[in-house]
Amino acid sequence: MENIRIVLVETSHGGNIGAVARAMKNMCLDDLALVSPRQFPTEECMARASGADDILQEASIYQSLDEAIADCALVVGASARLRSVSWPQLDPRECAELVMQRAASDKVALVFGRERTGLTNAELERCNYLVNIPANPDYSSLNLGMAVQVVSYELMMQSQRERQAPTENRELAKAGDMQGLFSHLEQALQDIGFLDPRKSDKLMRRLKRLFYRAEPDMDEIKILRGILSAAQGRKSARRE
């Protein structure tokens, strides 16, 4: 459980941060990351934490989501609605099973968005998977603290029933390494004339999904980037 990080993006109300801290402490989670919180700390935040002051005092504050997840090998974003581009999606129980498996050896981030608008599409593209909490389709109104509580509960239950299988000795790529690969890939595709500027966003989203499914390790990232560099070099040599 100590390898699981709860990330809140641009939370508007300090009281909601306190409610999240309370939910986390109830379920043995203690790594809270805040990305550009609008109100923190506040008296309401401390009051709603109801004794989980230590979670708030030790919370890390970041200026961007990329900074908050840079050292995480798995990133799961909470989303209340389907998106135009289908992303691998889990319910809270499936999410807990995957997260606990990966947290045995790597840092994992669970990312929750703004109270009113959630995560942007660009932020969701930073995630390997999305987690969606099933609710009444006519009234699916879970507040931030409730959403974190549901997911945290499933993590706690999974940790209690889990029987660890032997894990592979692989150093999986972190979120920062994946973003580096995506930037290099996009530049290489432009350099070799493959990327159509009119369709680049859609193509890159699909390529990101492909690589997220593959879950490459660091050696594989180096191989892929070596291939991209070689392709860029050959293109330059032909021009000369």
C-alpha positions in Angstrom: 0.0 0.0 0.0 2.9 2.4 0.6 3.7 2.3 -3.2 0.2 3.7 -4.0 -0.1 7.5 -4.6 -3.4 9.4 -4.7 -3.1 12.4 -7.0 -5.6 15.2 -6.9 -5.5 17.6 -9.9 -6.5 21.3 -9.3 -8.9 20.6 -6.5 -11.1 23.6 -6.0 -12.2 23.2 -2.4 -9.9 22.6 0.5 -12.6 20.6 2.4 -12.5 18.0 -0.4 -8.8 17.5 0.1 -9.5 16.9 3.8 -12.2 14.3 3.0 -9.8 12.5 0.7 -7.1 12.4 3.4 -9.7 10.9 5.8 -10.7 8.2 3.2 -7.0 7.4 2.6 -6.1 7.0 6.2 -9.1 4.7 6.8 -7.7 2.4 4.1 -4.0 2.5 5.0 -2.9 4.9 2.3 -0.6 7.8 3.1 0.9 9.1 -0.1 -1.1 12.2 -1.2 0.0 14.4 -4.1 -1.7 17.7 -4.9 -1.4 19.3 -8.4 -1.9 23.1 -8.2 -4.6 23.0 -5.5 -6.8 26.1 -5.5 -7.2 26.2 -1.6 -4.7 24.4 0.6 -4.3 24.3 3.5 -7.5 25.7 4.9 -9.4 25.3 8.2 -12.1 23.3 6.5 -9.5 21.0 5.0 -8.1 20.2 8.5 -11.6 19.8 10.0 -12.9 17.4 7.3 -9.7 15.3 7.6 -11.0 14.3 11.1 -7.7 13.3 12.5 -5.8 12.5 9.2 -3.7 15.6 9.7 -0.5 13.7 9.1 -1.6 12.9 5.5 -2.2 16.6 4.9 1.1 17.7 6.5 3.1 15.2 4.4 1.3 15.8 1.2 3.4 16.8 -1.8 2.5 19.7 -4.0 3.3 19.8 -7.7 2.8 22.3 -10.5 1.9 19.8 -13.1 0.5 16.3 -13.4 3.7 15.1 -15.2 5.8 16.0 -12.2 3.4 14.2 -9.8 3.5 10.9 -11.8 7.0 11.0 -13.2 8.3 8.1 -11.0 5.2 5.9 -11.4 5.2 2.8 -13.5 1.4 2.6 -13.6 -1.0 5.5 -13.8 -4.8 5.1 -13.5 -7.1 8.0 -14.1 -10.6 8.3 -12.7 -13.2 9.2 -15.3 -17.0 9.5 -14.9 -17.8 9.4 -18.6 -16.7 7.6 -21.7 -14.5 9.4 -24.1 -14.5 9.8 -27.9 -11.2 7.8 -28.0 -11.7 4.5 -26.1 -9.1 4.0 -23.4 -8.5 0.8 -21.5 -11.2 0.9 -18.8 -11.5 -0.9 -15.4 -14.1 -1.0 -12.6 -12.8 -0.3 -9.1 -12.3 -4.1 -8.3 -10.4 -4.7 -11.5 -8.4 -1.6 -10.8 -7.5 -2.8 -7.3 -6.3 -6.1 -8.6 -4.0 -4.6 -11.2 -2.8 -1.8 -8.9 -1.9 -4.2 -6.0 -0.1 -6.5 -8.4 2.1 -3.7 -9.8 2.5 -1.9 -6.4 4.4 -4.9 -5.1 7.5 -3.6 -7.0 6.7 -0.1 -8.4 5.1 3.2 -7.6 1.5 3.5 -8.8 -0.6 6.6 -9.2 -4.4 6.9 -9.0 -5.3 10.3 -10.5 -8.6 12.2 -9.7 -9.6 15.4 -11.5 -11.4 18.6 -10.8 -14.7 18.4 -8.9 -16.7 19.9 -11.8 -14.9 18.8 -14.9 -12.7 15.9 -14.0 -9.5 15.3 -16.0 -8.9 16.8 -19.4 -8.3 14.5 -22.4 -4.7 15.5 -22.4 -4.4 14.4 -18.7 -6.2 11.1 -19.4 -3.6 10.4 -22.2 -1.0 10.3 -19.4 -2.8 7.3 -17.9 -2.3 3.6 -18.7 -5.9 2.9 -17.7 -9.1 4.6 -16.6 -11.2 3.5 -13.6 -14.9 4.2 -13.7 -17.2 3.7 -10.7 -20.5 2.2 -11.7 -23.4 4.3 -10.4 -27.1 5.1 -11.0 -27.1 6.3 -14.7 -29.8 8.8 -13.7 -27.8 10.2 -10.8 -24.2 9.4 -10.9 -23.1 12.2 -8.6 -20.2 11.0 -6.5 -18.1 13.7 -4.8 -14.3 13.6 -4.8 -14.1 12.1 -1.3 -16.6 9.4 -2.1 -14.8 8.4 -5.3 -11.5 8.1 -3.5 -13.2 6.1 -0.7 -14.7 3.6 -3.1 -11.4 3.0 -4.9 -9.4 2.9 -1.7 -11.8 0.4 -0.1 -11.2 -2.0 -3.1 -7.5 -1.6 -2.7 -7.7 -2.5 1.0 -9.9 -5.6 0.3 -7.5 -6.7 -2.5 -4.5 -6.3 -0.2 -6.2 -8.6 2.4 -7.1 -11.4 0.0 -4.2 -11.2 -2.3 -1.7 -14.1 -2.5 1.3 -12.7 -4.3 2.6 -14.6 -7.3 6.3 -14.3 -8.1 6.9 -11.1 -10.0 9.2 -10.6 -13.0 12.5 -8.9 -12.2 11.8 -6.1 -14.8 12.4 -2.3 -14.3 9.2 -1.0 -15.9 9.3 2.3 -17.6 8.1 5.2 -15.5 5.6 7.8 -16.7 8.4 10.3 -17.4 10.2 7.7 -19.6 7.0 7.0 -21.5 6.4 10.7 -22.2 10.0 10.9 -23.4 9.4 8.0 -25.8 6.2 9.6 -27.1 7.9 12.9 -27.8 10.8 11.2 -29.5 8.4 9.0 -31.5 6.3 12.0 -32.7 9.5 13.9 -33.7 10.9 10.8 -35.6 7.6 10.3 -37.5 7.7 13.9 -38.5 11.4 13.6 -39.6 10.8 10.6 -41.8 7.7 12.2 -43.4 5.2 9.6 -42.0 3.1 11.9 -39.7 0.3 13.8 -41.4 -0.1 17.1 -39.4 -3.9 16.9 -40.1 -4.2 13.6 -38.3 -1.2 13.6 -35.9 -3.2 13.9 -32.7 -5.4 10.9 -33.4 -2.5 8.8 -34.6 -0.4 9.7 -31.5 -3.3 8.8 -29.2 -3.5 5.3 -30.8 0.2 4.8 -30.6 0.2 5.8 -26.9 -2.5 3.2 -26.3 -0.4 0.6 -28.1 2.7 1.2 -26.0 0.7 1.5 -22.7 -0.7 -2.0 -23.4 2.7 -3.4 -24.0 4.0 -2.1 -20.6 7.7 -1.8 -21.8 10.6 -2.0 -19.4 13.5 0.4 -19.4 15.7 -1.8 -21.7 12.8 -1.9 -24.2 12.4 1.8 -24.1 16.2 2.2 -24.9 15.9 -0.2 -27.8 12.8 1.7 -29.2 14.5 5.1 -28.9 17.7 3.7 -30.5 15.6 2.5 -33.5 14.0 5.9 -33.7 17.4 7.7 -33.6 18.7 5.4 -36.3 15.7 6.1 -38.5 16.2 9.8 -38.0 19.9 9.5 -38.8 19.3 7.6 -42.1 16.8 10.2 -43.2 19.3 13.0 -42.6 22.0 11.1 -44.5 19.8 10.7 -47.5 19.1 14.4 -47.6 22.8 15.1 -47.5 
